[in-house]
Amino acid sequence: MRREFIIVLLGIICTSTLSSLLSGYVQIETDKILLDTVIGAVGAGNFSYWQLGHTGPLLVELTSLSGDADLYVSDTVRPSYEVDKNNFSSVTCGPDMVHIPSDFPRPIGIGIFGHWSHYISEYSIQVFLDASAVLTEEQVLVIERAQRGLGEKYQELDKRKEKPAARTSKAGEEPKPRFLKLLNIMDMIFEMFVL
């Protein structure tokens, strides 16, 4: 009875220790790569402007350090809060985020607007490369390649059905061993999920 009690007590202590250690653990998101950070301030009713030249799918995060700053993004140099003068916007009382697709024209104009409710709004902008979108685009290309390959195989099978031919091979050409086909398939799967 005493041994069981000690084991249960040690289990509770270990669980508590691991829980407290993991509560301070900050998880780093692997699908975002930090490209740029800007810290600034903007007065009430005013704009601060920035330009981005980074390529690829981007994620722009605006954090108001004090006050309330709003984020406007455009393909022009000076975006505004007017609907026809920005392409993307985020106007929350908390963190503001905008996803910019890879085909959006560069340079990108960023406007930070200081809300009227605060005399000065201090902010931090972080620009990330959205690697999850990059992976998705690469996966789409791999899938398209695989579909093209399947389409060619189906066409080849249709041709074989139309006219049966004797199995002849070209001079010097050997059939691919099955394990090489397996390696090709594994390589394609690896490219799709890892690269």
TORKOLPA-437540 format. One record per residue: residue number from 1; y, z, x of N, C-alpha, C in turn. Coordinates in nm, 4 decimals, padded with zeros to 6 digits. Each point is the difference from the previous one (the first is absolute). Layout:
residues N
   nr      n.c2      n.c3      n.c1     ca.c2     ca.c3     ca.c1      c.c2      c.c3      c.c1
  NUM         Y         Z         X         Y         Z         X         Y         Z         X
...
//
This chain:
residues 195
   nr      n.c2      n.c3      n.c1     ca.c2     ca.c3     ca.c1      c.c2      c.c3      c.c1
    1  -00.1188   00.0000   00.0826   00.1188   00.0000  -00.0826   00.1251   00.0000   00.0870
    2  -00.0014   00.0820   00.1045   00.1152   00.0109   00.0891   00.0224  -00.1320   00.0731
    3  -00.1086  -00.0666   00.0444   00.0103  -00.1261   00.0725   00.0594  -00.1084  -00.0904
    4  -00.0412  -00.0072  -00.1249   00.0523  -00.0981  -00.0945   00.1491   00.0229  -00.0251
    5   00.0399   00.1260  -00.0107   00.1406   00.0331  -00.0211   00.0847  -00.0460   00.1182
    6  -00.0500   00.0214   00.1208   00.0733  -00.0394   00.1216   00.0118  -00.1526   00.0070
    7  -00.1075  -00.0701  -00.0353   00.0038  -00.1463   00.0027   00.1013  -00.0529  -00.1016
    8   00.0018   00.0571  -00.1213   00.0964  -00.0422  -00.1018   00.1422   00.0304   00.0462
    9   00.0204   00.1155   00.0588   00.1320   00.0383   00.0501   00.0464  -00.0944   00.1107
   10  -00.0898  -00.0340   00.0927   00.0353  -00.0961   00.1061   00.0321  -00.1379  -00.0585
   11  -00.0729  -00.0407  -00.1022   00.0280  -00.1270  -00.0659   00.1382  -00.0019  -00.0627
   12   00.0372   00.1092  -00.0648   00.1325   00.0101  -00.0612   00.1088  -00.0033   00.1066
   13  -00.0199   00.0688   00.1107   00.0981   00.0026   00.1091   00.0152  -00.1404   00.0602
   14  -00.1119  -00.0669   00.0223   00.0068  -00.1364   00.0568   00.0726  -00.0950  -00.0952
   15  -00.0324   00.0076  -00.1283   00.0645  -00.0850  -00.0990   00.1496   00.0275  -00.0064
   16   00.0372   00.1254   00.0025   00.1413   00.0375  -00.0032   00.0732  -00.0493   00.1243
   17  -00.0631   00.0136   00.1155   00.0616  -00.0449   00.1249   00.0195  -00.1517  -00.0011
   18  -00.1037  -00.0735  -00.0396   00.0118  -00.1456  -00.0065   00.1063  -00.0426  -00.1002
   19   00.0045   00.0680  -00.1128   00.0995  -00.0321  -00.1022   00.1414   00.0198   00.0524
   20   00.0233   00.1097   00.0707   00.1346   00.0249   00.0524   00.0353  -00.0974   00.1103
   21  -00.0976  -00.0396   00.0806   00.0277  -00.0978   00.1054   00.0322  -00.1363  -00.0589
   22  -00.0760  -00.0405  -00.1017   00.0207  -00.1318  -00.0593   00.1237  -00.0068  -00.0876
   23   00.0504   00.1128  -00.0483   00.1204  -00.0034  -00.0831   00.1222  -00.0385   00.0825
   24  -00.0012   00.0258   00.1288   00.1101  -00.0389   00.0868  -00.0185  -00.1379   00.0598
   25  -00.1108  -00.0628  -00.0314  -00.0324  -00.1315   00.0527   00.0834  -00.1056  -00.0696
   26   00.0678  -00.0825   00.0790   00.0801  -00.1080  -00.0560  -00.0794  -00.1282   00.0162
   27  -00.0288  -00.0640  -00.1105  -00.0777  -00.1223   00.0040   00.0909  -00.1171   00.0332
   28  -00.0393  -00.0761   00.0998   00.0746  -00.1191   00.0389  -00.0601  -00.1183  -00.0732
   29   00.0841  -00.0746  -00.0678  -00.0486  -00.1159  -00.0743  -00.0200  -00.1152   00.0981
   30  -00.1213  -00.0502   00.0039  -00.0320  -00.1057   00.0957   00.0428  -00.1375  -00.0478
   31   00.0367  -00.0111  -00.1277   00.0393  -00.1310  -00.0498   00.1497  -00.0256   00.0141
   32   00.0723   00.0910   00.0653   00.1436  -00.0186   00.0230   00.0288   00.0179   00.1491
   33   00.0731  -00.0957   00.0556   00.0379   00.0054   00.1412   00.1515   00.0105   00.0059
   34   00.0517   00.1085   00.0577   00.1442   00.0228   00.0068   00.0648  -00.1001   00.0945
   35   00.1000  -00.0730  -00.0505   00.0723  -00.0988   00.0801   00.1392   00.0468   00.0389
   36   00.0666   00.0717  -00.0905   00.1400   00.0354   00.0232   00.0372   00.1242  -00.0797
   37   00.0921   00.0787   00.0545   00.0552   00.1165  -00.0704   00.1506   00.0007   00.0202
   38   00.0736   00.0228  -00.1091   00.1458   00.0074   00.0055   00.0436   00.1240  -00.0763
   39   00.0932   00.0750   00.0582   00.0576   00.1160  -00.0678   00.1490  -00.0266  -00.0138
   40   00.0527   00.0270  -00.1194   00.1410  -00.0269  -00.0226   00.0555   00.0828  -00.1139
   41   00.1263  -00.0275  -00.0332   00.0677   00.0678  -00.1103   00.0880  -00.1013  -00.0716
   42   00.0186   00.0226  -00.1300   00.0831  -00.0883  -00.0809   00.0791   00.0858  -00.0981
   43   00.1261  -00.0374  -00.0217   00.0852   00.0742  -00.0924  -00.0288  -00.0352  -00.1448
   44   00.0485   00.0828  -00.0909  -00.0210  -00.0202  -00.1432   00.0604  -00.1331  -00.0443
   45  -00.0776  -00.0824  -00.0696   00.0469  -00.1281  -00.0516   00.0117  -00.1083   00.1051
   46  -00.0477   00.0217   00.1203   00.0087  -00.0974   00.1097  -00.1383  -00.0512   00.0394
   47   00.0011  -00.1101   00.0765  -00.1223  -00.0587   00.0527  -00.0003   00.0063   00.1519
   48  -00.1185   00.0196   00.0574  -00.0274  -00.0236   00.1421  -00.0979  -00.1158   00.0036
   49   00.0204  -00.0933   00.0937  -00.0843  -00.1192   00.0043  -00.0772  -00.0070   00.1316
   50  -00.1231  -00.0477  -00.0111  -00.0874  -00.0206   00.1154  -00.0693  -00.1341  -00.0181
   51  -00.0494  -00.0561   00.1108  -00.0781  -00.1237  -00.0066  -00.1325   00.0195   00.0709
   52  -00.1039  -00.0617  -00.0572  -00.1340   00.0041   00.0588  -00.0436  -00.1406   00.0351
   53  -00.0592  -00.0150   00.1161  -00.0525  -00.1294   00.0404  -00.1505   00.0030   00.0189
   54  -00.0634   00.1140  -00.0258  -00.1450   00.0116   00.0186  -00.0736  -00.0947  -00.0934
   55  -00.1099  -00.0552   00.0488  -00.0810  -00.0911  -00.0811  -00.1174   00.0740  -00.0613
   56  -00.0656  -00.0645  -00.0927  -00.1181   00.0573  -00.0639   00.0366   00.0797  -00.1243
   57  -00.1021   00.0507  -00.0676   00.0261   00.0831  -00.1181   00.0532   00.1366   00.0447
   58   00.1123   00.0403  -00.0558   00.0657   00.1231   00.0434   00.0078   00.1010  -00.1130
   59   00.0098   00.1247   00.0388   00.0232   00.1091  -00.0933   00.1217   00.0749   00.0524
   60   00.1065   00.0066  -00.0811   00.1227   00.0692   00.0385   00.0062   00.1284  -00.0804
   61   00.0068   00.1137   00.0708   00.0073   00.1305  -00.0648   00.1340   00.0643   00.0323
   62   00.0720   00.0421  -00.1035   00.1284   00.0681   00.0150  -00.0179   00.1436  -00.0471
   63   00.0328   00.0942   00.0873  -00.0062   00.1417  -00.0344   00.1411   00.0560   00.0072
   64   00.0458   00.0593  -00.1096   00.1322   00.0633  -00.0012  -00.0127   00.1379   00.0632
   65   00.0658   00.0191   00.1147  -00.0045   00.1291   00.0683   00.0929   00.1003  -00.0677
   66   00.1124  -00.0490  -00.0494   00.0908   00.0793  -00.0840   00.0700  -00.0972  -00.0941
   67   00.0343   00.0453  -00.1177   00.0612  -00.0889  -00.0980  -00.1047  -00.0883  -00.0647
   68   00.0431  -00.1184  -00.0435  -00.0913  -00.0943  -00.0655   00.0398  -00.1416   00.0383
   69  -00.0798  -00.0624   00.0861   00.0233  -00.1384   00.0414  -00.0992  -00.0907  -00.0721
   70   00.0436  -00.1205  -00.0346  -00.0840  -00.0974  -00.0692  -00.0183  -00.1229   00.0873
   71  -00.1128  -00.0682  -00.0172  -00.0397  -00.1105   00.0866   00.0058  -00.1328  -00.0749
   72   00.0689  -00.0991   00.0601   00.0086  -00.1356  -00.0555  -00.0361  -00.0989   00.1107
   73  -00.0847  -00.0984  -00.0319  -00.0471  -00.0980   00.0976   00.0260  -00.1395  -00.0549
   74   00.0442  -00.0900   00.0901   00.0330  -00.1355  -00.0426  -00.0256  -00.0989   00.1129
   75  -00.0049  -00.1280  -00.0366  -00.0090  -00.1047   00.1015   00.1388  -00.0413   00.0482
   76   00.1043   00.0689  -00.0465   00.1365  -00.0204   00.0483   00.0387   00.1172   00.0901
   77   00.1113  -00.0120   00.0684   00.0424   00.1020   00.0957   00.0448   00.1289  -00.0686
   78   00.0640  -00.0102  -00.1166   00.0540   00.1175  -00.0677  -00.0521   00.0137  -00.1431
   79  -00.1158   00.0662  -00.0140  -00.0501   00.0214  -00.1356   00.0881   00.0994  -00.0755
   80  -00.0055  -00.0060  -00.1319   00.0805   00.0875  -00.0838  -00.0860   00.0558  -00.1116
   81   00.0570   00.0924  -00.0761  -00.0731   00.0551  -00.1137   00.0013  -00.0933  -00.1198
   82   00.0784  -00.1068   00.0050  -00.0007  -00.0993  -00.1066  -00.1342  -00.0744   00.0026
   83  -00.0548  -00.0241  -00.1168  -00.1352  -00.0555  -00.0111  -00.0145  -00.1337   00.0728
   84   00.0988  -00.0871  -00.0087  -00.0110  -00.1315   00.0625   00.0308   00.0017   00.1498
   85   00.0344   00.1160   00.0562   00.0334   00.0082   00.1424  -00.1006   00.0818   00.0803
   86  -00.1215   00.0249  -00.0565  -00.1074   00.0614   00.0765  -00.1331  -00.0518  -00.0516
   87  -00.0977  -00.0025   00.0883  -00.1341  -00.0456  -00.0381  -00.0917   00.1170  -00.0325
   88   00.0186   00.1120   00.0717  -00.0792   00.1198  -00.0211   00.0937   00.1195   00.0026
   89  -00.0353   00.1041  -00.0755   00.0801   00.1220   00.0054  -00.0863   00.1192  -00.0366
   90   00.0453   00.1164   00.0451  -00.0637   00.1261  -00.0358   00.1121   00.1024  -00.0117
   91   00.0170   00.0539  -00.1193   00.1132   00.0898  -00.0263  -00.0495   00.1291  -00.0650
   92  -00.0817   00.0732   00.0738  -00.0520   00.1256  -00.0526   00.0799   00.1164   00.0572
   93  -00.0252   00.1160  -00.0529   00.0636   00.1209   00.0553  -00.0792   00.0546   00.1181
   94  -00.1149  -00.0570   00.0280  -00.0838   00.0429   00.1119  -00.0116  -00.1107   00.1020
   95  -00.1143  -00.0090   00.0653  -00.0218  -00.1069   00.0982  -00.0018  -00.1372  -00.0677
   96   00.0621  -00.0967   00.0645   00.0046  -00.1365  -00.0524  -00.0861  -00.0896   00.0888
   97  -00.0771  -00.0899  -00.0644  -00.0906  -00.0871   00.0720   00.0074  -00.1410  -00.0544
   98  -00.0031  -00.0990   00.0914  -00.0006  -00.1405  -00.0396  -00.1016  -00.0739   00.0855
   99  -00.0876  -00.0780  -00.0646  -00.0961  -00.0856   00.0686   00.0593  -00.1395   00.0106
  100  -00.0011  -00.0543   00.1205   00.0547  -00.1340   00.0236  -00.1149  -00.0905   00.0428
  101  -00.0269  -00.1073  -00.0758  -00.1120  -00.0890   00.0349   00.0278  -00.0776   00.1285
  102  -00.1067  -00.0497   00.0607   00.0133  -00.0702   00.1282   00.0747  -00.1318  -00.0121
  103   00.0002  -00.0611  -00.1186   00.0680  -00.1286  -00.0161   00.1472   00.0146  -00.0399
  104   00.0512   00.1235  -00.0049   00.1407   00.0223  -00.0337   00.0858  -00.0475   00.1168
  105   00.1130  -00.0720  -00.0265   00.0829  -00.0555   00.1083   00.0573   00.1087   00.0921
  106   00.0102  -00.0336   00.1278   00.0570   00.0906   00.0986   00.1313  -00.0568   00.0486
  107   00.0978   00.0735   00.0430   00.0081   00.1458   00.0054   00.0171   00.0598  -00.1400
  108  -00.0439   00.1220  -00.0119   00.0054   00.0722  -00.1263   00.1237   00.0896   00.0016
  109   00.0779  -00.0059  -00.1067   00.1166   00.0872  -00.0120  -00.0375   00.1279  -00.0742
  110   00.0374   00.1136   00.0575  -00.0270   00.1297  -00.0631   00.1328   00.0679  -00.0270
  111   00.0169   00.0447  -00.1231   00.1198   00.0738  -00.0376  -00.0372   00.1405  -00.0448
  112   00.0688   00.0995   00.0544  -00.0210   00.1392  -00.0386   00.1250   00.0438  -00.0754
  113  -00.0180   00.0383  -00.1252   00.1120   00.0399  -00.0844   00.0015   00.1510  -00.0140
  114   00.1177   00.0599   00.0227   00.0167   00.1438  -00.0179   00.0352   00.0312  -00.1444
  115  -00.0840   00.0784  -00.0643   00.0224   00.0319  -00.1411   00.1285   00.0803  -00.0173
  116   00.0645  -00.0183  -00.1153   00.1282   00.0630  -00.0287  -00.0089   00.1525  -00.0057
  117  -00.1164   00.0536  -00.0260  -00.0136   00.1440  -00.0206   00.0142   00.0816   00.1288
  118  -00.0034  -00.0658   00.1154   00.0104   00.0712   00.1285   00.1077  -00.0655   00.0860
  119   00.0805   00.0836   00.0646   00.1087  -00.0499   00.0833  -00.0549  -00.0855   00.1145
  120  -00.1032   00.0494   00.0679  -00.0659  -00.0748   00.1074  -00.1509   00.0121  -00.0194
  121  -00.0695  -00.1110   00.0162  -00.1457  -00.0004  -00.0069  -00.0537  -00.0391   00.1368
  122  -00.0777   00.0881   00.0593  -00.0661  -00.0301   00.1274  -00.1403  -00.0510  -00.0306
  123  -00.0461  -00.0977   00.0779  -00.1276  -00.0636  -00.0299  -00.0738  -00.0380   00.1266
  124  -00.1270  -00.0293  -00.0185  -00.0861  -00.0512   00.1061  -00.0763  -00.1187  -00.0568
  125   00.0002  -00.1105   00.0725  -00.0745  -00.1191  -00.0411  -00.1136  -00.0195   00.0997
  126  -00.1186  -00.0206  -00.0513  -00.1135  -00.0348   00.0844  -00.0543  -00.1341  -00.0479
  127  -00.0221  -00.0904   00.0950  -00.0532  -00.1324  -00.0300  -00.1413  -00.0060   00.0571
  128  -00.0956  -00.0314  -00.0876  -00.1398  -00.0076   00.0398  -00.0517  -00.1414  -00.0191
  129  -00.0908  -00.0410   00.0882  -00.0786  -00.1199  -00.0238  -00.1131   00.0436  -00.0914
  130  -00.0132  -00.0639  -00.1146  -00.1015   00.0374  -00.0984  -00.1311  -00.0667   00.0388
  131  -00.0781   00.0693   00.0825  -00.1250  -00.0563   00.0519  -00.1021  -00.0225  -00.1096
  132   00.0069   00.0743  -00.1086  -00.0952  -00.0220  -00.1094   00.0210  -00.1385  -00.0587
  133   00.1236  -00.0447  -00.0093   00.0274  -00.1346  -00.0512  -00.0448  -00.1047   00.1012
  134   00.0152   00.0282   00.1298  -00.0448  -00.0933   00.1027  -00.1513  -00.0148  -00.0088
  135  -00.0697   00.1127  -00.0123  -00.1446  -00.0063  -00.0119  -00.0409  -00.0782  -00.1243
  136   00.0712   00.0183  -00.1065  -00.0323  -00.0696  -00.1228   00.0157  -00.1511   00.0195
  137   00.1065  -00.0419   00.0667   00.0197  -00.1418   00.0250  -00.1121  -00.0553   00.0884
  138  -00.0390   00.0765   00.1033  -00.1082  -00.0448   00.0868  -00.1312  -00.0057  -00.0769
  139  -00.0222   00.0972  -00.0856  -00.1215  -00.0005  -00.0800  -00.0023  -00.1219  -00.0916
  140   00.1145  -00.0344  -00.0557   00.0070  -00.1179  -00.0862  -00.0366  -00.1246   00.0800
  141   00.0500  -00.0115   00.1223  -00.0330  -00.1167   00.0830  -00.1485  -00.0043   00.0308
  142  -00.0589   00.1158   00.0314  -00.1429   00.0034   00.0298  -00.0804  -00.0394  -00.1228
  143   00.0400   00.0505  -00.1156  -00.0700  -00.0332  -00.1235   00.0125  -00.1489  -00.0299
  144   00.1199  -00.0569   00.0211   00.0183  -00.1435  -00.0240  -00.0880  -00.0821   00.0936
  145  -00.0083   00.0425   00.1273  -00.0879  -00.0699   00.0945  -00.1451   00.0074  -00.0455
  146  -00.0406   00.1178  -00.0451  -00.1387   00.0176  -00.0456  -00.0267  -00.0863  -00.1229
  147   00.0971  -00.0069  -00.0919  -00.0184  -00.0811  -00.1204  -00.0075  -00.1479   00.0343
  148   00.0820  -00.0433   00.0962  -00.0071  -00.1398   00.0432  -00.1369  -00.0297   00.0589
  149  -00.0509   00.0945   00.0794  -00.1324  -00.0160   00.0599  -00.1084  -00.0069  -00.1059
  150   00.0099   00.0850  -00.1040  -00.0979  -00.0040  -00.1095   00.0107  -00.1301  -00.0762
  151   00.1217  -00.0474  -00.0221   00.0187  -00.1277  -00.0696  -00.0658  -00.1137   00.0755
  152   00.0147  -00.0003   00.1324  -00.0625  -00.1031   00.0819  -00.1520   00.0109  -00.0067
  153  -00.0524   00.1228  -00.0017  -00.1449   00.0185  -00.0080  -00.0527  -00.0499  -00.1336
  154   00.0734   00.0271  -00.1100  -00.0437  -00.0481  -00.1309   00.0038  -00.1520  -00.0064
  155   00.1007  -00.0614   00.0604   00.0062  -00.1455   00.0017  -00.1179  -00.0567   00.0794
  156  -00.0321   00.0678   00.1106  -00.1118  -00.0433   00.0825  -00.1317   00.0121  -00.0770
  157  -00.0153   00.1090  -00.0754  -00.1215   00.0173  -00.0806  -00.0101  -00.1071  -00.1076
  158   00.1127  -00.0342  -00.0625   00.0004  -00.1049  -00.1006  -00.0437  -00.1331   00.0608
  159   00.0463  -00.0295   00.1208  -00.0375  -00.1244   00.0669  -00.1492  -00.0012   00.0285
  160  -00.0545   00.1151   00.0397  -00.1438   00.0082   00.0288  -00.0817  -00.0223  -00.1261
  161   00.0484   00.0506  -00.1125  -00.0724  -00.0157  -00.1257  -00.0012  -00.1467  -00.0434
  162   00.1102  -00.0709   00.0267   00.0101  -00.1398  -00.0421  -00.0995  -00.0882   00.0734
  163  -00.0096   00.0150   00.1309  -00.0954  -00.0811   00.0749  -00.0712   00.0871   00.1025
  164  -00.1261   00.0200  -00.0184  -00.0749   00.0800   00.0958  -00.0102  -00.0748   00.1321
  165   00.0250   00.0697   00.1060  -00.0046  -00.0607   00.1326  -00.1001   00.0759   00.0855
  166  -00.0566  -00.0713   00.0942  -00.0931   00.0629   00.0922   00.0785   00.0918   00.0929
  167  -00.0640   00.1059   00.0435   00.0675   00.0968   00.0866   00.0010  -00.0538   00.1414
  168   00.1135  -00.0566   00.0365   00.0164  -00.0480   00.1361   00.1208   00.0688   00.0583
  169  -00.0063   00.0219   00.1264   00.1147   00.0608   00.0657   00.0537  -00.0957   00.1041
  170   00.1276   00.0137   00.0251   00.0636  -00.0867   00.0994  -00.0520   00.0387   00.1374
  171   00.0125  -00.0915   00.0912  -00.0480   00.0249   00.1353   00.0777   00.1151   00.0627
  172  -00.0705   00.0948   00.0534   00.0638   00.1133   00.0683   00.0484   00.1087  -00.0940
  173  -00.0080  -00.0204  -00.1319   00.0487   00.0996  -00.0948  -00.1161   00.0881  -00.0453
  174   00.0180   00.1291   00.0132  -00.1035   00.0931  -00.0421   00.0494   00.0757  -00.1221
  175  -00.0906   00.0368  -00.0900   00.0440   00.0793  -00.1147   00.0473   00.1378   00.0452
  176   00.1010   00.0525  -00.0725   00.0533   00.1317   00.0350  -00.1005   00.1081  -00.0352
  177  -00.0262   00.0901   00.0920  -00.0876   00.1118  -00.0333   00.0638   00.0869  -00.1084
  178  -00.0829   00.0651  -00.0775   00.0489   00.0812  -00.1111   00.0898   00.1134   00.0460
  179  -00.0315   00.0596   00.1158   00.0831   00.1118   00.0437   00.1417  -00.0449   00.0349
  180   00.0193  -00.1256   00.0437   00.1354  -00.0490   00.0248   00.0761  -00.0155  -00.1306
  181  -00.0697  -00.0434  -00.1065   00.0639  -00.0078  -00.1307   00.0395   00.1392  -00.0472
  182  -00.0882   00.0971   00.0235   00.0291   00.1382  -00.0371   00.1208   00.0518   00.0777
  183   00.0073  -00.0318   00.1297   00.1152   00.0413   00.0801   00.1294  -00.0621  -00.0515
  184  -00.0058  -00.1268  -00.0417   00.1189  -00.0651  -00.0562   00.0453   00.0686  -00.1275
  185  -00.0936   00.0354  -00.0862   00.0336   00.0691  -00.1244   00.0590   00.1363   00.0293
  186  -00.0608   00.0732   00.0940   00.0520   00.1331   00.0363   00.1393  -00.0112   00.0608
  187   00.0234  -00.1038   00.0805   00.1325  -00.0217   00.0582   00.1030  -00.0270  -00.1084
  188  -00.0367  -00.0785  -00.1001   00.0910  -00.0298  -00.1095   00.0326   00.1272  -00.0792
  189  -00.0996   00.0830  -00.0257   00.0229   00.1260  -00.0704   00.0872   00.0915   00.0839
  190  -00.0244   00.0048   00.1307   00.0820   00.0832   00.0894   00.1453  -00.0444  -00.0025
  191   00.0234  -00.1321   00.0061   00.1366  -00.0518  -00.0058   00.0665   00.0344  -00.1316
  192  -00.0763  -00.0041  -00.1085   00.0565   00.0236  -00.1317   00.0443   00.1450  -00.0165
  193  -00.0762   00.0947   00.0518   00.0311   00.1404  -00.0253   00.0722   00.0697   00.1146
  194  -00.0146  -00.0457   00.1224   00.0579   00.0708   00.1136   00.1276  -00.0650   00.0499
  195   00.0035  -00.1303   00.0074   00.1176  -00.0666   00.0580   00.1052  -00.0222  -00.1014
//
